[in-house]
Structure formats: C-alpha cells, structure tokens
C-alpha cells in the first residue's frame, strides 16, 4: 500500500518533516511510482505514457512549467527524474514552477487550490 498524506491525499513525500504538497507534518514517507498516476490526474502535462496498452500505471510524466521541463519516468521499478533531484526536491521545484505559472492562469490556480496544496 502507498503511504498517503491524510490532509491533501497524495502519496506521502516528505520535505523538512512535512508533506511536500501541503506542508502538513508527516512522519512516514513514500516516493512511489504511484506518484506519477497522482500527478497526471491533477496537473497540466505535455505527455503521459502508460503501461499495458495505455490502461496501466503511468510510466512517464512530462510538463513544461514556467519555462522549465519536468519529467518523471519509471524504469526497472525505479523513479527517474529530470531535473535530477531527490523526489521531495523535484516535487518542491515542480510546485514552485506551478505556483509561478498559476500567477497568470486562473484555471491552474483554482486546480491547485482545490488540491489543497500550498503555493510557493
């Protein structure tokens, strides 16, 4: 089972003893490949590839946000991220870029607010 944040609901990824998404204090962390499914359901993206004839888990997620390319791939059961950062730092950078993009995009701002994520 995937460990999830009890407040905002994504797979739990901790940065500075708190959920990287909503900043709620957490003690257990998980940097799962299920994170890609969660991101593709809630965020704008340029491309998503799924396993199993397009019906399985997300294997690749990519987005261009605030002029920066973010990519996440599952290879041999491991999460590979571009830019090459630990998962919590990668998500924090992604959320900063999303916050920057949300300054001029009301629909994106509303999406982030509904998700319960802390804007940067």
Backbone as CSV, one residue per row, in Angstrom:
resi,resn,N_x,N_y,N_z,CA_x,CA_y,CA_z,C_x,C_y,C_z
1,UNK,0.825,-1.195,0.000,0.000,0.000,0.000,0.862,1.247,0.000
2,UNK,0.369,2.263,-0.625,1.064,3.536,-0.689,0.722,4.368,0.538
3,UNK,1.738,4.932,1.176,1.523,5.843,2.291,1.057,7.168,1.706
4,UNK,-0.035,7.721,2.239,-0.608,8.962,1.707,-0.682,10.027,2.788
5,UNK,-0.675,11.286,2.372,-0.887,12.407,3.290,-2.366,12.398,3.685
6,UNK,-2.634,12.465,4.972,-4.006,12.436,5.454,-4.767,13.725,5.204
7,UNK,-4.091,14.800,4.849,-4.743,16.086,4.618,-5.056,16.306,3.140
8,UNK,-4.034,16.231,2.269,-4.281,16.542,0.856,-4.364,15.301,-0.034
9,UNK,-3.944,14.127,0.462,-4.195,12.871,-0.222,-3.170,12.294,-1.175
10,UNK,-2.101,12.980,-1.554,-1.173,12.367,-2.498,-0.287,11.333,-1.805
11,UNK,0.430,10.532,-2.600,1.431,9.669,-1.985,2.370,10.539,-1.139
12,UNK,2.663,10.099,0.069,3.429,10.909,1.018,4.885,11.042,0.593
13,UNK,5.308,12.265,0.403,6.709,12.592,0.136,7.052,13.713,1.104
14,UNK,8.084,13.491,1.920,8.425,14.435,2.985,9.593,15.328,2.591
15,UNK,9.430,16.602,2.878,10.497,17.591,2.749,10.471,18.404,4.030
16,UNK,11.571,18.409,4.762,11.677,19.142,6.036,10.579,18.703,7.017
17,UNK,10.387,17.399,7.160,9.429,16.798,8.105,7.971,17.142,7.822
18,UNK,7.661,17.524,6.593,6.286,17.884,6.237,5.973,17.393,4.827
19,UNK,4.678,17.245,4.539,4.225,16.882,3.194,4.710,17.943,2.211
20,UNK,5.327,17.517,1.130,5.843,18.466,0.149,4.703,19.241,-0.527
21,UNK,3.495,18.680,-0.558,2.374,19.337,-1.208,1.700,20.387,-0.329
22,UNK,1.325,19.996,0.892,0.512,20.907,1.718,1.227,21.399,2.976
23,UNK,2.437,20.888,3.226,3.261,21.291,4.379,2.734,20.789,5.727
24,UNK,1.854,19.798,5.724,1.379,19.174,6.953,2.499,18.292,7.512
25,UNK,2.761,18.338,8.813,3.797,17.464,9.383,3.485,15.988,9.132
26,UNK,4.495,15.237,8.685,4.365,13.802,8.423,5.564,13.073,9.021
27,UNK,5.356,11.809,9.352,6.460,11.016,9.867,6.856,9.892,8.918
28,UNK,5.922,9.402,8.091,6.219,8.333,7.142,6.256,8.902,5.738
29,UNK,7.175,8.374,4.949,7.315,8.858,3.586,7.319,7.697,2.615
30,UNK,6.990,8.019,1.390,6.989,7.046,0.320,7.268,7.840,-0.954
31,UNK,8.230,7.397,-1.743,8.495,8.051,-3.023,8.110,7.052,-4.111
32,UNK,6.829,6.763,-4.221,6.377,5.657,-5.050,6.214,6.032,-6.514
33,UNK,6.188,5.001,-7.314,5.887,5.211,-8.721,4.419,5.604,-8.883
34,UNK,3.579,5.347,-7.862,2.169,5.763,-7.894,2.051,7.287,-7.940
35,UNK,3.122,7.967,-7.605,3.142,9.422,-7.664,2.826,9.923,-9.072
36,UNK,3.274,9.211,-10.095,3.022,9.629,-11.474,1.535,9.590,-11.803
37,UNK,0.834,8.565,-11.319,-0.622,8.496,-11.521,-1.297,9.695,-10.871
38,UNK,-0.869,10.015,-9.661,-1.442,11.146,-8.928,-1.201,12.454,-9.686
39,UNK,0.023,12.672,-10.160,0.345,13.916,-10.873,-0.437,14.038,-12.174
40,UNK,-0.529,12.965,-12.928,-1.219,13.066,-14.213,-2.710,13.323,-14.038
41,UNK,-3.272,12.903,-12.921,-4.695,13.151,-12.659,-4.973,14.609,-12.298
42,UNK,-3.979,15.321,-11.774,-4.238,16.643,-11.209,-3.500,17.805,-11.855
43,UNK,-2.487,17.529,-12.657,-1.654,18.618,-13.165,-1.673,18.714,-14.674
44,UNK,-1.384,19.927,-15.180,-1.217,20.049,-16.622,0.016,19.262,-17.032
45,UNK,-0.008,18.724,-18.239,1.128,17.936,-18.693,1.221,17.986,-20.203
46,UNK,2.430,17.757,-20.687,2.657,17.688,-22.127,2.486,16.269,-22.626
47,UNK,2.868,15.321,-21.795,2.785,13.935,-22.229,2.712,12.975,-21.068
48,UNK,1.945,11.916,-21.276,1.842,10.836,-20.306,1.848,9.547,-21.101
49,UNK,2.664,8.600,-20.656,2.669,7.269,-21.259,2.315,6.271,-20.177
50,UNK,1.460,5.328,-20.546,1.016,4.297,-19.607,1.511,2.933,-20.065
51,UNK,1.637,2.039,-19.116,1.970,0.648,-19.412,0.688,-0.091,-19.781
52,UNK,0.814,-1.271,-20.331,-0.354,-2.122,-20.574,-1.336,-1.565,-21.563
53,UNK,-0.893,-1.248,-22.767,-1.759,-0.742,-23.837,-2.521,0.526,-23.441
54,UNK,-1.876,1.369,-22.671,-2.481,2.639,-22.303,-3.457,2.582,-21.151
55,UNK,-3.592,1.426,-20.499,-4.548,1.301,-19.402,-3.890,1.084,-18.047
56,UNK,-2.603,0.811,-18.037,-1.903,0.514,-16.793,-1.451,1.782,-16.086
57,UNK,-0.513,1.610,-15.187,0.038,2.734,-14.428,0.792,3.676,-15.349
58,UNK,0.873,4.927,-14.945,1.638,5.918,-15.700,3.116,5.552,-15.594
59,UNK,3.802,5.489,-16.741,5.227,5.173,-16.768,6.073,6.414,-17.033
60,UNK,5.474,7.425,-17.684,6.200,8.657,-17.998,5.255,9.841,-17.835
61,UNK,5.746,10.878,-17.168,5.010,12.137,-16.997,5.954,13.250,-17.422
62,UNK,5.470,14.204,-18.209,6.301,15.360,-18.560,5.445,16.610,-18.635
63,UNK,6.053,17.718,-18.238,5.357,19.008,-18.266,6.376,20.120,-18.424
64,UNK,5.979,21.170,-19.122,6.776,22.380,-19.252,6.060,23.452,-18.448
65,UNK,6.684,23.871,-17.346,6.071,24.837,-16.434,7.046,25.968,-16.158
66,UNK,6.588,27.188,-16.326,7.410,28.369,-16.076,8.748,28.256,-16.801
67,UNK,8.713,27.725,-18.025,9.917,27.627,-18.841,10.855,26.493,-18.463
68,UNK,10.466,25.627,-17.556,11.319,24.530,-17.128,10.641,23.200,-17.423
69,UNK,11.410,22.257,-17.954,10.902,20.923,-18.289,11.032,20.007,-17.070
70,UNK,9.938,19.352,-16.719,9.918,18.371,-15.641,9.518,17.041,-16.243
71,UNK,10.308,16.011,-15.979,9.995,14.673,-16.461,10.207,13.667,-15.345
72,UNK,9.339,12.686,-15.323,9.458,11.583,-14.371,9.161,10.300,-15.132
73,UNK,10.036,9.320,-14.960,9.877,8.039,-15.642,10.077,6.908,-14.650
74,UNK,9.369,5.826,-14.885,9.598,4.600,-14.127,10.402,3.677,-15.034
75,UNK,11.598,3.346,-14.588,12.477,2.428,-15.319,12.939,1.355,-14.344
76,UNK,12.708,0.118,-14.690,13.111,-1.025,-13.850,12.613,-0.860,-12.416
77,UNK,11.384,-0.357,-12.280,10.777,-0.205,-10.961,11.286,0.975,-10.153
78,UNK,12.131,1.812,-10.750,12.680,2.977,-10.049,12.215,4.264,-10.714
79,UNK,12.070,5.291,-9.914,11.643,6.597,-10.387,12.871,7.378,-10.852
80,UNK,12.871,7.823,-12.111,13.954,8.625,-12.690,13.392,10.016,-12.963
81,UNK,14.042,11.034,-12.440,13.506,12.394,-12.507,14.431,13.338,-13.260
82,UNK,13.840,14.254,-14.013,14.561,15.334,-14.684,13.838,16.622,-14.345
83,UNK,14.511,17.605,-13.748,15.916,17.638,-13.371,16.232,16.558,-12.331
84,UNK,17.493,16.123,-12.341,17.942,15.028,-11.477,18.061,15.498,-10.027
85,UNK,16.980,15.310,-9.292,16.905,15.699,-7.880,16.258,14.570,-7.091
86,UNK,16.444,14.541,-5.766,15.673,13.594,-4.966,14.180,13.898,-5.125
87,UNK,13.312,12.888,-4.978,11.877,13.099,-5.220,11.268,14.298,-4.491
88,UNK,11.590,14.492,-3.226,10.999,15.610,-2.478,11.441,16.947,-3.054
89,UNK,12.716,17.083,-3.413,13.221,18.335,-4.002,12.646,18.554,-5.398
90,UNK,12.490,17.457,-6.166,11.916,17.551,-7.502,10.476,18.057,-7.415
91,UNK,9.702,17.471,-6.490,8.317,17.912,-6.313,8.244,19.362,-5.850
92,UNK,9.136,19.765,-4.960,9.152,21.152,-4.495,9.434,22.100,-5.660
93,UNK,10.400,21.740,-6.523,10.699,22.564,-7.704,9.510,22.593,-8.660
94,UNK,8.844,21.440,-8.836,7.650,21.373,-9.686,6.553,22.284,-9.139
95,UNK,6.331,22.241,-7.831,5.297,23.074,-7.217,5.650,24.559,-7.281
96,UNK,6.924,24.898,-7.188,7.335,26.302,-7.361,7.048,26.765,-8.781
97,UNK,7.356,25.924,-9.764,7.074,26.270,-11.159,5.568,26.361,-11.401
98,UNK,4.797,25.462,-10.799,3.337,25.531,-10.907,2.812,26.828,-10.304
99,UNK,3.343,27.202,-9.153,2.916,28.439,-8.498,3.228,29.642,-9.377
100,UNK,4.384,29.616,-10.005,4.769,30.707,-10.913,3.802,30.776,-12.097
101,UNK,3.481,29.622,-12.673,2.541,29.567,-13.804,1.141,29.980,-13.377
102,UNK,0.760,29.663,-12.145,-0.580,29.966,-11.644,-0.806,31.467,-11.465
103,UNK,0.265,32.243,-11.397,0.113,33.698,-11.253,-0.651,34.297,-12.421
104,UNK,-0.527,33.693,-13.601,-1.184,34.232,-14.790,-2.263,33.301,-15.352
105,UNK,-2.556,32.201,-14.662,-3.525,31.232,-15.154,-4.539,30.920,-14.051
106,UNK,-5.714,31.521,-14.148,-6.735,31.361,-13.107,-7.203,29.913,-12.970
107,UNK,-7.319,29.188,-14.080,-7.768,27.790,-14.020,-6.744,26.930,-13.272
108,UNK,-5.483,27.153,-13.525,-4.434,26.414,-12.821,-4.429,26.766,-11.336
109,UNK,-4.598,28.035,-11.037,-4.663,28.492,-9.641,-5.823,27.797,-8.912
110,UNK,-6.962,27.679,-9.561,-8.125,27.015,-8.966,-7.851,25.527,-8.761
111,UNK,-7.196,24.897,-9.719,-6.848,23.481,-9.603,-5.945,23.236,-8.407
112,UNK,-4.939,24.087,-8.233,-4.013,23.946,-7.107,-4.730,24.168,-5.787
113,UNK,-5.620,25.134,-5.757,-6.371,25.423,-4.522,-7.273,24.253,-4.151
114,UNK,-7.964,23.668,-5.143,-8.842,22.522,-4.877,-8.053,21.316,-4.378
115,UNK,-6.816,21.185,-4.828,-5.979,20.052,-4.407,-5.520,20.213,-2.957
116,UNK,-5.591,21.427,-2.431,-5.166,21.663,-1.046,-3.670,21.843,-0.896
117,UNK,-2.988,22.155,-1.983,-1.545,22.299,-1.960,-1.151,23.719,-1.586
118,UNK,-0.061,23.855,-0.882,0.467,25.167,-0.518,1.203,25.765,-1.720
119,UNK,0.791,26.966,-2.121,1.502,27.640,-3.221,2.824,28.158,-2.702
120,UNK,3.797,28.237,-3.565,5.138,28.697,-3.173,5.304,30.144,-3.522
